[in-house]
Amino acid sequence: MDAIDPVLLTLLPQDIKNLFFPYASVQLWALLLNLLLGFVLASIIGMHFRHYSSAFCNRQDFSRLFPLLMLTVILIITVVKASLALALGLVGALSIVRFRTPIKEPEELIYLFLNIGIAVALGAGQTLAAVLACAVTLVLVTWTKRHNVAIYQEQGLFLSINHHSEHEITISVNELKNLLAKHSERLELRRFDCDKHSFSATFFITAIEAEQLDHTLKLLKDRFPMIKISLLEQHNIAGV
């Protein structure tokens, strides 16, 4: 019987894998676990965004991007963390990418950074830290939203008023400011236009309760019966 080639005797299962996949250094089971866990965490963050966010956007569609973003970042970090050459190549590849989708509100960007941060932790193998950070962050934000901390109580909006009359109008900026200041926490004049028969003005006002806005609108209508009023809020638009 011919002697077995000594080289074949050295081809153990690990050696066979290295023979066909010489650059494979990723633990596939760990990657699979992190991907599944990342999908679950991204889905939870998406539900939190839909229920507690005040961003003026389609929250349903925007939150659907969270799992894809999470899985993509996990894969990238997992692949490049063990190779300096791949990390440098990633920097070079991303340098030609141009992201042109605008993020209009800071809250959207914050939730994106939360997903990216959790994904980086999972991709780096810090699974427990990722789960703990995600849980603590969402619990604290939920508690803050539900208990109406003072920073969220004050409601800022733009008040736009327009009035036209067949008769000559006598109006001053001081009169308007005194009228609006009665039921506003803060008042800032942004624009004022006036002529003999019409005027228009835009104010930024803040209020804690909706009743304050109702009283302000009533005062304006009592003073100018034919006035047109528009309220522009961060996440809501109303016209009167």
Residue pairs with C-beta under 8 A, 6 or more apart in sequence:
11 19
17 24
18 24
25 82
25 83
26 78
26 79
26 82
30 125
31 74
31 75
31 78
33 127
34 74
34 78
34 122
34 123
34 125
34 127
35 71
35 74
35 75
37 122
37 127
37 130
37 131
38 67
38 70
38 71
38 74
38 118
38 119
38 122
39 67
39 70
39 71
41 70
41 118
41 122
41 130
41 131
41 134
42 66
42 67
42 69
42 70
42 71
42 115
42 118
43 66
43 67
44 134
44 138
45 63
45 66
45 111
45 114
45 115
45 118
45 134
45 138
46 63
46 64
46 66
46 67
47 63
48 138
48 141
48 142
49 55
49 59
49 62
49 63
49 66
49 111
50 59
50 60
50 63
52 141
52 142
52 145
53 59
53 107
53 111
54 107
54 234
54 235
55 62
55 105
55 107
55 108
55 235
56 104
56 105
56 234
56 235
56 236
57 104
57 105
57 108
62 108
66 111
66 115
69 112
69 115
69 116
69 119
70 115
70 118
70 119
70 122
71 119
72 119
73 115
73 116
73 119
73 120
73 123
74 119
74 122
74 123
75 123
76 90
76 123
77 119
77 120
77 122
77 123
77 124
78 123
79 86
80 86
80 87
80 90
81 87
81 123
81 124
81 125
103 109
103 112
105 234
114 134
114 137
117 133
118 130
118 133
118 134
121 127
121 129
121 130
121 133
122 130
144 152
145 152
153 208
154 185
154 206
154 207
154 208
155 206
155 207
155 208
155 233
156 186
156 204
156 205
156 206
156 233
156 234
157 204
157 205
157 206
157 207
157 231
157 232
157 233
157 234
158 190
158 202
158 203
158 204
158 205
158 231
158 232
158 233
159 180
159 202
159 203
159 204
159 205
159 216
159 229
159 230
159 231
160 200
160 201
160 202
160 203
160 229
160 230
160 231
160 232
161 176
161 200
161 201
161 202
161 203
161 220
161 224
161 227
161 228
161 229
161 230
162 198
162 199
162 200
162 227
162 228
163 169
163 198
163 199
163 200
163 224
163 226
163 227
163 228
164 197
164 198
164 226
165 197
165 198
165 226
166 197
167 197
168 196
168 197
169 194
169 196
169 197
169 198
169 199
171 194
171 199
173 189
173 192
173 201
176 192
176 201
176 203
177 187
177 189
179 219
179 220
179 223
180 187
180 203
180 205
180 216
180 219
180 220
181 187
182 215
182 216
182 219
183 207
183 212
183 213
183 215
183 216
183 219
184 205
184 206
184 207
184 212
184 216
185 205
185 206
185 207
185 208
185 212
186 204
186 205
186 206
187 203
187 204
187 205
188 203
188 204
188 205
189 201
189 202
189 203
190 202
190 203
190 204
191 200
191 201
191 202
192 199
192 200
192 201
192 202
193 199
193 200
193 201
194 200
205 216
207 213
207 216
213 231
217 229
217 240
220 227
220 229
221 227
221 229
228 240
229 239
229 240
230 238
230 239
230 240
231 237
231 238
231 239
231 240
